Amino acid sequence: MRSWTSRLQDVSDLMRDRHLKNIPVVDGDNRPIGVLTARAVLSVLLSDVEYEEAQLVDYVKGVGYR
């Protein structure tokens, strides 16, 4: 099973390739339940990268993982 981060990256790629700023979110029956914005996607992906970077810096400095 793929991680939520890789699926979110796929959504980001789709939005970029199709020049979309928003994408609908649907449930299992394809009923709309919300809208996902490019800003929200990028914010989550950036937070994830910043967290991984902080862990790597701590590890390299010998502090250990957070």
mmJSON file of the N, C-alpha and C atoms, coordinates in Angstrom:
{"data_MODEL":{"atom_site":{
"group_PDB":["ATOM","ATOM","ATOM","ATOM","ATOM","ATOM","ATOM","ATOM","ATOM","ATOM","ATOM","ATOM","ATOM","ATOM","ATOM","ATOM","ATOM","ATOM","ATOM","ATOM","ATOM","ATOM","ATOM","ATOM","ATOM","ATOM","ATOM","ATOM","ATOM","ATOM","ATOM","ATOM","ATOM","ATOM","ATOM","ATOM","ATOM","ATOM","ATOM","ATOM","ATOM","ATOM","ATOM","ATOM","ATOM","ATOM","ATOM","ATOM","ATOM","ATOM","ATOM","ATOM","ATOM","ATOM","ATOM","ATOM","ATOM","ATOM","ATOM","ATOM","ATOM","ATOM","ATOM","ATOM","ATOM","ATOM","ATOM","ATOM","ATOM","ATOM","ATOM","ATOM","ATOM","ATOM","ATOM","ATOM","ATOM","ATOM","ATOM","ATOM","ATOM","ATOM","ATOM","ATOM","ATOM","ATOM","ATOM","ATOM","ATOM","ATOM","ATOM","ATOM","ATOM","ATOM","ATOM","ATOM","ATOM","ATOM","ATOM","ATOM","ATOM","ATOM","ATOM","ATOM","ATOM","ATOM","ATOM","ATOM","ATOM","ATOM","ATOM","ATOM","ATOM","ATOM","ATOM","ATOM","ATOM","ATOM","ATOM","ATOM","ATOM","ATOM","ATOM","ATOM","ATOM","ATOM","ATOM","ATOM","ATOM","ATOM","ATOM","ATOM","ATOM","ATOM","ATOM","ATOM","ATOM","ATOM","ATOM","ATOM","ATOM","ATOM","ATOM","ATOM","ATOM","ATOM","ATOM","ATOM","ATOM","ATOM","ATOM","ATOM","ATOM","ATOM","ATOM","ATOM","ATOM","ATOM","ATOM","ATOM","ATOM","ATOM","ATOM","ATOM","ATOM","ATOM","ATOM","ATOM","ATOM","ATOM","ATOM","ATOM","ATOM","ATOM","ATOM","ATOM","ATOM","ATOM","ATOM","ATOM","ATOM","ATOM","ATOM","ATOM","ATOM","ATOM","ATOM","ATOM","ATOM","ATOM","ATOM","ATOM","ATOM","ATOM","ATOM","ATOM","ATOM","ATOM"],
"id":[1,2,3,4,5,6,7,8,9,10,11,12,13,14,15,16,17,18,19,20,21,22,23,24,25,26,27,28,29,30,31,32,33,34,35,36,37,38,39,40,41,42,43,44,45,46,47,48,49,50,51,52,53,54,55,56,57,58,59,60,61,62,63,64,65,66,67,68,69,70,71,72,73,74,75,76,77,78,79,80,81,82,83,84,85,86,87,88,89,90,91,92,93,94,95,96,97,98,99,100,101,102,103,104,105,106,107,108,109,110,111,112,113,114,115,116,117,118,119,120,121,122,123,124,125,126,127,128,129,130,131,132,133,134,135,136,137,138,139,140,141,142,143,144,145,146,147,148,149,150,151,152,153,154,155,156,157,158,159,160,161,162,163,164,165,166,167,168,169,170,171,172,173,174,175,176,177,178,179,180,181,182,183,184,185,186,187,188,189,190,191,192,193,194,195,196,197,198],
"type_symbol":["N","C","C","N","C","C","N","C","C","N","C","C","N","C","C","N","C","C","N","C","C","N","C","C","N","C","C","N","C","C","N","C","C","N","C","C","N","C","C","N","C","C","N","C","C","N","C","C","N","C","C","N","C","C","N","C","C","N","C","C","N","C","C","N","C","C","N","C","C","N","C","C","N","C","C","N","C","C","N","C","C","N","C","C","N","C","C","N","C","C","N","C","C","N","C","C","N","C","C","N","C","C","N","C","C","N","C","C","N","C","C","N","C","C","N","C","C","N","C","C","N","C","C","N","C","C","N","C","C","N","C","C","N","C","C","N","C","C","N","C","C","N","C","C","N","C","C","N","C","C","N","C","C","N","C","C","N","C","C","N","C","C","N","C","C","N","C","C","N","C","C","N","C","C","N","C","C","N","C","C","N","C","C","N","C","C","N","C","C","N","C","C","N","C","C","N","C","C"],
"label_atom_id":["N","CA","C","N","CA","C","N","CA","C","N","CA","C","N","CA","C","N","CA","C","N","CA","C","N","CA","C","N","CA","C","N","CA","C","N","CA","C","N","CA","C","N","CA","C","N","CA","C","N","CA","C","N","CA","C","N","CA","C","N","CA","C","N","CA","C","N","CA","C","N","CA","C","N","CA","C","N","CA","C","N","CA","C","N","CA","C","N","CA","C","N","CA","C","N","CA","C","N","CA","C","N","CA","C","N","CA","C","N","CA","C","N","CA","C","N","CA","C","N","CA","C","N","CA","C","N","CA","C","N","CA","C","N","CA","C","N","CA","C","N","CA","C","N","CA","C","N","CA","C","N","CA","C","N","CA","C","N","CA","C","N","CA","C","N","CA","C","N","CA","C","N","CA","C","N","CA","C","N","CA","C","N","CA","C","N","CA","C","N","CA","C","N","CA","C","N","CA","C","N","CA","C","N","CA","C","N","CA","C","N","CA","C","N","CA","C","N","CA","C","N","CA","C","N","CA","C","N","CA","C"],
"label_alt_id":[null,null,null,null,null,null,null,null,null,null,null,null,null,null,null,null,null,null,null,null,null,null,null,null,null,null,null,null,null,null,null,null,null,null,null,null,null,null,null,null,null,null,null,null,null,null,null,null,null,null,null,null,null,null,null,null,null,null,null,null,null,null,null,null,null,null,null,null,null,null,null,null,null,null,null,null,null,null,null,null,null,null,null,null,null,null,null,null,null,null,null,null,null,null,null,null,null,null,null,null,null,null,null,null,null,null,null,null,null,null,null,null,null,null,null,null,null,null,null,null,null,null,null,null,null,null,null,null,null,null,null,null,null,null,null,null,null,null,null,null,null,null,null,null,null,null,null,null,null,null,null,null,null,null,null,null,null,null,null,null,null,null,null,null,null,null,null,null,null,null,null,null,null,null,null,null,null,null,null,null,null,null,null,null,null,null,null,null,null,null,null,null,null,null,null,null,null,null],
"label_comp_id":["MET","MET","MET","ARG","ARG","ARG","SER","SER","SER","TRP","TRP","TRP","THR","THR","THR","SER","SER","SER","ARG","ARG","ARG","LEU","LEU","LEU","GLN","GLN","GLN","ASP","ASP","ASP","VAL","VAL","VAL","SER","SER","SER","ASP","ASP","ASP","LEU","LEU","LEU","MET","MET","MET","ARG","ARG","ARG","ASP","ASP","ASP","ARG","ARG","ARG","HIS","HIS","HIS","LEU","LEU","LEU","LYS","LYS","LYS","ASN","ASN","ASN","ILE","ILE","ILE","PRO","PRO","PRO","VAL","VAL","VAL","VAL","VAL","VAL","ASP","ASP","ASP","GLY","GLY","GLY","ASP","ASP","ASP","ASN","ASN","ASN","ARG","ARG","ARG","PRO","PRO","PRO","ILE","ILE","ILE","GLY","GLY","GLY","VAL","VAL","VAL","LEU","LEU","LEU","THR","THR","THR","ALA","ALA","ALA","ARG","ARG","ARG","ALA","ALA","ALA","VAL","VAL","VAL","LEU","LEU","LEU","SER","SER","SER","VAL","VAL","VAL","LEU","LEU","LEU","LEU","LEU","LEU","SER","SER","SER","ASP","ASP","ASP","VAL","VAL","VAL","GLU","GLU","GLU","TYR","TYR","TYR","GLU","GLU","GLU","GLU","GLU","GLU","ALA","ALA","ALA","GLN","GLN","GLN","LEU","LEU","LEU","VAL","VAL","VAL","ASP","ASP","ASP","TYR","TYR","TYR","VAL","VAL","VAL","LYS","LYS","LYS","GLY","GLY","GLY","VAL","VAL","VAL","GLY","GLY","GLY","TYR","TYR","TYR","ARG","ARG","ARG"],
"label_asym_id":["A","A","A","A","A","A","A","A","A","A","A","A","A","A","A","A","A","A","A","A","A","A","A","A","A","A","A","A","A","A","A","A","A","A","A","A","A","A","A","A","A","A","A","A","A","A","A","A","A","A","A","A","A","A","A","A","A","A","A","A","A","A","A","A","A","A","A","A","A","A","A","A","A","A","A","A","A","A","A","A","A","A","A","A","A","A","A","A","A","A","A","A","A","A","A","A","A","A","A","A","A","A","A","A","A","A","A","A","A","A","A","A","A","A","A","A","A","A","A","A","A","A","A","A","A","A","A","A","A","A","A","A","A","A","A","A","A","A","A","A","A","A","A","A","A","A","A","A","A","A","A","A","A","A","A","A","A","A","A","A","A","A","A","A","A","A","A","A","A","A","A","A","A","A","A","A","A","A","A","A","A","A","A","A","A","A","A","A","A","A","A","A","A","A","A","A","A","A"],
"label_entity_id":["1","1","1","1","1","1","1","1","1","1","1","1","1","1","1","1","1","1","1","1","1","1","1","1","1","1","1","1","1","1","1","1","1","1","1","1","1","1","1","1","1","1","1","1","1","1","1","1","1","1","1","1","1","1","1","1","1","1","1","1","1","1","1","1","1","1","1","1","1","1","1","1","1","1","1","1","1","1","1","1","1","1","1","1","1","1","1","1","1","1","1","1","1","1","1","1","1","1","1","1","1","1","1","1","1","1","1","1","1","1","1","1","1","1","1","1","1","1","1","1","1","1","1","1","1","1","1","1","1","1","1","1","1","1","1","1","1","1","1","1","1","1","1","1","1","1","1","1","1","1","1","1","1","1","1","1","1","1","1","1","1","1","1","1","1","1","1","1","1","1","1","1","1","1","1","1","1","1","1","1","1","1","1","1","1","1","1","1","1","1","1","1","1","1","1","1","1","1"],
"label_seq_id":[1,1,1,2,2,2,3,3,3,4,4,4,5,5,5,6,6,6,7,7,7,8,8,8,9,9,9,10,10,10,11,11,11,12,12,12,13,13,13,14,14,14,15,15,15,16,16,16,17,17,17,18,18,18,19,19,19,20,20,20,21,21,21,22,22,22,23,23,23,24,24,24,25,25,25,26,26,26,27,27,27,28,28,28,29,29,29,30,30,30,31,31,31,32,32,32,33,33,33,34,34,34,35,35,35,36,36,36,37,37,37,38,38,38,39,39,39,40,40,40,41,41,41,42,42,42,43,43,43,44,44,44,45,45,45,46,46,46,47,47,47,48,48,48,49,49,49,50,50,50,51,51,51,52,52,52,53,53,53,54,54,54,55,55,55,56,56,56,57,57,57,58,58,58,59,59,59,60,60,60,61,61,61,62,62,62,63,63,63,64,64,64,65,65,65,66,66,66],
"pdbx_PDB_ins_code":[null,null,null,null,null,null,null,null,null,null,null,null,null,null,null,null,null,null,null,null,null,null,null,null,null,null,null,null,null,null,null,null,null,null,null,null,null,null,null,null,null,null,null,null,null,null,null,null,null,null,null,null,null,null,null,null,null,null,null,null,null,null,null,null,null,null,null,null,null,null,null,null,null,null,null,null,null,null,null,null,null,null,null,null,null,null,null,null,null,null,null,null,null,null,null,null,null,null,null,null,null,null,null,null,null,null,null,null,null,null,null,null,null,null,null,null,null,null,null,null,null,null,null,null,null,null,null,null,null,null,null,null,null,null,null,null,null,null,null,null,null,null,null,null,null,null,null,null,null,null,null,null,null,null,null,null,null,null,null,null,null,null,null,null,null,null,null,null,null,null,null,null,null,null,null,null,null,null,null,null,null,null,null,null,null,null,null,null,null,null,null,null,null,null,null,null,null,null],
"Cartn_x":[0.845,0.0,0.891,0.521,1.301,0.979,1.953,1.76,0.885,0.316,-0.521,0.317,1.603,2.463,2.663,2.875,3.072,1.769,0.625,-0.65,-0.895,-0.528,-0.685,0.254,1.438,2.365,1.762,1.069,0.392,-0.672,-1.429,-2.446,-1.775,-0.677,0.065,0.553,1.086,1.558,0.411,-0.732,-1.904,-2.358,-2.417,-2.846,-1.875,-0.578,0.419,0.301,0.219,0.178,-1.05,-2.157,-3.415,-3.72,-2.775,-2.915,-4.171,-4.397,-5.552,-5.15,-6.026,-5.795,-6.616,-7.651,-8.528,-8.887,-9.184,-9.605,-10.684,-11.767,-12.828,-12.406,-12.953,-12.75,-14.096,-14.087,-15.339,-15.247,-16.407,-16.437,-16.447,-16.633,-16.613,-17.699,-18.76,-19.857,-19.745,-18.577,-18.308,-19.196,-19.636,-20.371,-19.376,-19.504,-18.556,-18.672,-17.492,-17.482,-16.604,-15.915,-15.077,-14.211,-13.362,-12.438,-11.053,-10.072,-8.681,-7.98,-7.343,-6.654,-5.181,-4.597,-3.167,-2.361,-2.788,-2.096,-2.074,-3.189,-3.253,-2.333,-2.338,-1.478,-0.017,0.376,1.768,2.177,1.263,1.553,1.85,1.058,1.271,2.579,2.825,4.064,5.288,5.214,6.334,6.57,5.51,5.643,6.314,5.943,6.527,8.025,8.405,9.818,10.603,10.022,10.702,10.911,9.945,10.075,11.19,11.213,12.258,13.635,13.715,14.991,15.462,14.54,14.898,15.385,14.742,15.189,16.592,16.856,18.172,19.247,18.963,19.919,20.21,19.161,19.364,20.196,19.934,20.669,22.141,22.409,23.786,24.529,23.829,24.454,24.583,24.033,24.138,23.08,22.074,20.999,20.049,19.878,18.908,17.64,16.704,15.43,14.507,13.602,12.611,11.46],
"Cartn_y":[-1.182,0.0,1.246,2.216,3.444,4.368,5.159,6.078,7.252,7.931,9.085,10.187,10.264,11.295,11.057,9.811,9.54,9.751,9.436,9.706,11.206,11.948,13.396,13.994,13.42,13.867,13.613,12.491,12.206,13.259,13.64,14.681,15.997,16.321,17.542,17.523,16.389,16.264,16.438,15.831,15.943,17.405,18.067,19.462,20.332,20.076,20.841,20.577,19.304,18.945,19.493,19.56,20.033,21.494,22.152,23.572,23.824,22.966,23.095,23.743,24.602,25.211,24.528,23.821,23.098,21.767,20.783,19.48,18.949,18.401,17.904,16.631,16.48,15.267,14.56,13.263,12.507,11.312,10.821,9.635,8.375,7.222,5.95,5.816,6.604,6.587,7.736,8.363,9.496,10.707,10.853,12.062,13.074,14.322,15.343,15.572,15.64,15.9,17.1,17.646,18.804,19.17,20.143,20.63,20.708,20.208,20.266,21.333,22.274,23.351,23.026,23.604,23.42,23.941,25.017,25.589,24.606,23.935,22.966,21.779,21.293,20.163,20.532,21.675,22.102,22.354,22.879,23.135,21.832,20.799,19.512,18.884,18.912,18.325,19.062,20.385,21.166,20.842,20.725,20.382,19.029,18.081,16.744,16.793,17.547,17.673,18.371,19.417,20.132,19.223,18.376,17.443,16.432,15.882,14.926,15.581,16.83,17.553,17.745,18.1,18.294,16.986,15.873,14.574,14.256,14.515,14.231,15.091,16.361,17.25,16.754,16.393,15.88,14.61,13.729,12.48,12.737,13.628,13.938,14.597,15.426,16.086,15.169,13.967,13.025,13.196,14.022,14.243,13.058,12.403,11.297,11.771,10.873,11.222,11.926,12.708,13.418,12.514],
"Cartn_z":[0.0,0.0,0.0,-0.785,-0.873,0.285,0.675,1.792,1.361,2.349,2.034,1.387,1.734,1.151,-0.337,-0.736,-2.156,-2.93,-2.325,-3.001,-3.11,-2.08,-2.132,-3.178,-3.314,-4.359,-5.742,-5.916,-7.185,-7.483,-6.465,-6.629,-7.018,-6.354,-6.67,-8.117,-8.552,-9.936,-10.927,-10.635,-11.497,-11.6,-10.46,-10.449,-11.243,-11.089,-11.831,-13.331,-13.702,-15.125,-15.828,-15.112,-15.724,-15.394,-14.721,-14.361,-13.527,-12.522,-11.646,-10.33,-9.82,-8.515,-7.436,-7.839,-6.924,-7.567,-6.715,-7.215,-6.274,-6.842,-5.966,-5.229,-4.037,-3.246,-3.203,-3.545,-3.578,-2.642,-2.219,-1.369,-2.232,-1.628,-2.34,-3.397,-3.261,-4.241,-5.237,-5.3,-6.194,-5.919,-4.671,-4.283,-3.757,-4.179,-3.715,-2.213,-1.559,-0.114,0.246,-0.751,-0.472,-1.651,-1.415,-2.437,-1.823,-2.544,-2.108,-2.935,-2.256,-2.964,-3.143,-4.181,-4.428,-3.244,-2.658,-1.496,-0.334,-0.08,1.017,0.741,-0.503,-0.869,-0.667,-1.19,-1.084,0.363,1.156,2.565,3.305,3.063,3.72,3.258,1.945,1.428,1.962,2.063,2.589,4.064,4.836,6.254,6.425,5.576,5.647,5.339,4.331,3.961,5.072,5.659,6.739,7.948,8.26,9.375,9.1,7.891,7.536,7.574,7.136,7.165,8.609,9.497,10.905,11.526,11.182,11.692,11.198,9.944,9.378,10.043,10.253,10.903,12.322,13.071,14.429,14.419,13.486,13.395,13.104,12.145,11.774,12.941,13.698,14.837,16.046,15.951,17.057,18.114,17.85,18.83,18.844,17.725,17.599,16.955,16.842,16.216,17.191,16.641,17.457,17.758],
"occupancy":[1.0,1.0,1.0,1.0,1.0,1.0,1.0,1.0,1.0,1.0,1.0,1.0,1.0,1.0,1.0,1.0,1.0,1.0,1.0,1.0,1.0,1.0,1.0,1.0,1.0,1.0,1.0,1.0,1.0,1.0,1.0,1.0,1.0,1.0,1.0,1.0,1.0,1.0,1.0,1.0,1.0,1.0,1.0,1.0,1.0,1.0,1.0,1.0,1.0,1.0,1.0,1.0,1.0,1.0,1.0,1.0,1.0,1.0,1.0,1.0,1.0,1.0,1.0,1.0,1.0,1.0,1.0,1.0,1.0,1.0,1.0,1.0,1.0,1.0,1.0,1.0,1.0,1.0,1.0,1.0,1.0,1.0,1.0,1.0,1.0,1.0,1.0,1.0,1.0,1.0,1.0,1.0,1.0,1.0,1.0,1.0,1.0,1.0,1.0,1.0,1.0,1.0,1.0,1.0,1.0,1.0,1.0,1.0,1.0,1.0,1.0,1.0,1.0,1.0,1.0,1.0,1.0,1.0,1.0,1.0,1.0,1.0,1.0,1.0,1.0,1.0,1.0,1.0,1.0,1.0,1.0,1.0,1.0,1.0,1.0,1.0,1.0,1.0,1.0,1.0,1.0,1.0,1.0,1.0,1.0,1.0,1.0,1.0,1.0,1.0,1.0,1.0,1.0,1.0,1.0,1.0,1.0,1.0,1.0,1.0,1.0,1.0,1.0,1.0,1.0,1.0,1.0,1.0,1.0,1.0,1.0,1.0,1.0,1.0,1.0,1.0,1.0,1.0,1.0,1.0,1.0,1.0,1.0,1.0,1.0,1.0,1.0,1.0,1.0,1.0,1.0,1.0,1.0,1.0,1.0,1.0,1.0,1.0],
"B_iso_or_equiv":[0.0,0.0,0.0,0.0,0.0,0.0,0.0,0.0,0.0,0.0,0.0,0.0,0.0,0.0,0.0,0.0,0.0,0.0,0.0,0.0,0.0,0.0,0.0,0.0,0.0,0.0,0.0,0.0,0.0,0.0,0.0,0.0,0.0,0.0,0.0,0.0,0.0,0.0,0.0,0.0,0.0,0.0,0.0,0.0,0.0,0.0,0.0,0.0,0.0,0.0,0.0,0.0,0.0,0.0,0.0,0.0,0.0,0.0,0.0,0.0,0.0,0.0,0.0,0.0,0.0,0.0,0.0,0.0,0.0,0.0,0.0,0.0,0.0,0.0,0.0,0.0,0.0,0.0,0.0,0.0,0.0,0.0,0.0,0.0,0.0,0.0,0.0,0.0,0.0,0.0,0.0,0.0,0.0,0.0,0.0,0.0,0.0,0.0,0.0,0.0,0.0,0.0,0.0,0.0,0.0,0.0,0.0,0.0,0.0,0.0,0.0,0.0,0.0,0.0,0.0,0.0,0.0,0.0,0.0,0.0,0.0,0.0,0.0,0.0,0.0,0.0,0.0,0.0,0.0,0.0,0.0,0.0,0.0,0.0,0.0,0.0,0.0,0.0,0.0,0.0,0.0,0.0,0.0,0.0,0.0,0.0,0.0,0.0,0.0,0.0,0.0,0.0,0.0,0.0,0.0,0.0,0.0,0.0,0.0,0.0,0.0,0.0,0.0,0.0,0.0,0.0,0.0,0.0,0.0,0.0,0.0,0.0,0.0,0.0,0.0,0.0,0.0,0.0,0.0,0.0,0.0,0.0,0.0,0.0,0.0,0.0,0.0,0.0,0.0,0.0,0.0,0.0,0.0,0.0,0.0,0.0,0.0,0.0],
"pdbx_formal_charge":[null,null,null,null,null,null,null,null,null,null,null,null,null,null,null,null,null,null,null,null,null,null,null,null,null,null,null,null,null,null,null,null,null,null,null,null,null,null,null,null,null,null,null,null,null,null,null,null,null,null,null,null,null,null,null,null,null,null,null,null,null,null,null,null,null,null,null,null,null,null,null,null,null,null,null,null,null,null,null,null,null,null,null,null,null,null,null,null,null,null,null,null,null,null,null,null,null,null,null,null,null,null,null,null,null,null,null,null,null,null,null,null,null,null,null,null,null,null,null,null,null,null,null,null,null,null,null,null,null,null,null,null,null,null,null,null,null,null,null,null,null,null,null,null,null,null,null,null,null,null,null,null,null,null,null,null,null,null,null,null,null,null,null,null,null,null,null,null,null,null,null,null,null,null,null,null,null,null,null,null,null,null,null,null,null,null,null,null,null,null,null,null,null,null,null,null,null,null],
"auth_seq_id":[1,1,1,2,2,2,3,3,3,4,4,4,5,5,5,6,6,6,7,7,7,8,8,8,9,9,9,10,10,10,11,11,11,12,12,12,13,13,13,14,14,14,15,15,15,16,16,16,17,17,17,18,18,18,19,19,19,20,20,20,21,21,21,22,22,22,23,23,23,24,24,24,25,25,25,26,26,26,27,27,27,28,28,28,29,29,29,30,30,30,31,31,31,32,32,32,33,33,33,34,34,34,35,35,35,36,36,36,37,37,37,38,38,38,39,39,39,40,40,40,41,41,41,42,42,42,43,43,43,44,44,44,45,45,45,46,46,46,47,47,47,48,48,48,49,49,49,50,50,50,51,51,51,52,52,52,53,53,53,54,54,54,55,55,55,56,56,56,57,57,57,58,58,58,59,59,59,60,60,60,61,61,61,62,62,62,63,63,63,64,64,64,65,65,65,66,66,66],
"auth_comp_id":["MET","MET","MET","ARG","ARG","ARG","SER","SER","SER","TRP","TRP","TRP","THR","THR","THR","SER","SER","SER","ARG","ARG","ARG","LEU","LEU","LEU","GLN","GLN","GLN","ASP","ASP","ASP","VAL","VAL","VAL","SER","SER","SER","ASP","ASP","ASP","LEU","LEU","LEU","MET","MET","MET","ARG","ARG","ARG","ASP","ASP","ASP","ARG","ARG","ARG","HIS","HIS","HIS","LEU","LEU","LEU","LYS","LYS","LYS","ASN","ASN","ASN","ILE","ILE","ILE","PRO","PRO","PRO","VAL","VAL","VAL","VAL","VAL","VAL","ASP","ASP","ASP","GLY","GLY","GLY","ASP","ASP","ASP","ASN","ASN","ASN","ARG","ARG","ARG","PRO","PRO","PRO","ILE","ILE","ILE","GLY","GLY","GLY","VAL","VAL","VAL","LEU","LEU","LEU","THR","THR","THR","ALA","ALA","ALA","ARG","ARG","ARG","ALA","ALA","ALA","VAL","VAL","VAL","LEU","LEU","LEU","SER","SER","SER","VAL","VAL","VAL","LEU","LEU","LEU","LEU","LEU","LEU","SER","SER","SER","ASP","ASP","ASP","VAL","VAL","VAL","GLU","GLU","GLU","TYR","TYR","TYR","GLU","GLU","GLU","GLU","GLU","GLU","ALA","ALA","ALA","GLN","GLN","GLN","LEU","LEU","LEU","VAL","VAL","VAL","ASP","ASP","ASP","TYR","TYR","TYR","VAL","VAL","VAL","LYS","LYS","LYS","GLY","GLY","GLY","VAL","VAL","VAL","GLY","GLY","GLY","TYR","TYR","TYR","ARG","ARG","ARG"],
"auth_asym_id":["A","A","A","A","A","A","A","A","A","A","A","A","A","A","A","A","A","A","A","A","A","A","A","A","A","A","A","A","A","A","A","A","A","A","A","A","A","A","A","A","A","A","A","A","A","A","A","A","A","A","A","A","A","A","A","A","A","A","A","A","A","A","A","A","A","A","A","A","A","A","A","A","A","A","A","A","A","A","A","A","A","A","A","A","A","A","A","A","A","A","A","A","A","A","A","A","A","A","A","A","A","A","A","A","A","A","A","A","A","A","A","A","A","A","A","A","A","A","A","A","A","A","A","A","A","A","A","A","A","A","A","A","A","A","A","A","A","A","A","A","A","A","A","A","A","A","A","A","A","A","A","A","A","A","A","A","A","A","A","A","A","A","A","A","A","A","A","A","A","A","A","A","A","A","A","A","A","A","A","A","A","A","A","A","A","A","A","A","A","A","A","A","A","A","A","A","A","A"],
"auth_atom_id":["N","CA","C","N","CA","C","N","CA","C","N","CA","C","N","CA","C","N","CA","C","N","CA","C","N","CA","C","N","CA","C","N","CA","C","N","CA","C","N","CA","C","N","CA","C","N","CA","C","N","CA","C","N","CA","C","N","CA","C","N","CA","C","N","CA","C","N","CA","C","N","CA","C","N","CA","C","N","CA","C","N","CA","C","N","CA","C","N","CA","C","N","CA","C","N","CA","C","N","CA","C","N","CA","C","N","CA","C","N","CA","C","N","CA","C","N","CA","C","N","CA","C","N","CA","C","N","CA","C","N","CA","C","N","CA","C","N","CA","C","N","CA","C","N","CA","C","N","CA","C","N","CA","C","N","CA","C","N","CA","C","N","CA","C","N","CA","C","N","CA","C","N","CA","C","N","CA","C","N","CA","C","N","CA","C","N","CA","C","N","CA","C","N","CA","C","N","CA","C","N","CA","C","N","CA","C","N","CA","C","N","CA","C","N","CA","C","N","CA","C","N","CA","C","N","CA","C","N","CA","C"],
"pdbx_PDB_model_num":[1,1,1,1,1,1,1,1,1,1,1,1,1,1,1,1,1,1,1,1,1,1,1,1,1,1,1,1,1,1,1,1,1,1,1,1,1,1,1,1,1,1,1,1,1,1,1,1,1,1,1,1,1,1,1,1,1,1,1,1,1,1,1,1,1,1,1,1,1,1,1,1,1,1,1,1,1,1,1,1,1,1,1,1,1,1,1,1,1,1,1,1,1,1,1,1,1,1,1,1,1,1,1,1,1,1,1,1,1,1,1,1,1,1,1,1,1,1,1,1,1,1,1,1,1,1,1,1,1,1,1,1,1,1,1,1,1,1,1,1,1,1,1,1,1,1,1,1,1,1,1,1,1,1,1,1,1,1,1,1,1,1,1,1,1,1,1,1,1,1,1,1,1,1,1,1,1,1,1,1,1,1,1,1,1,1,1,1,1,1,1,1,1,1,1,1,1,1]
}}}
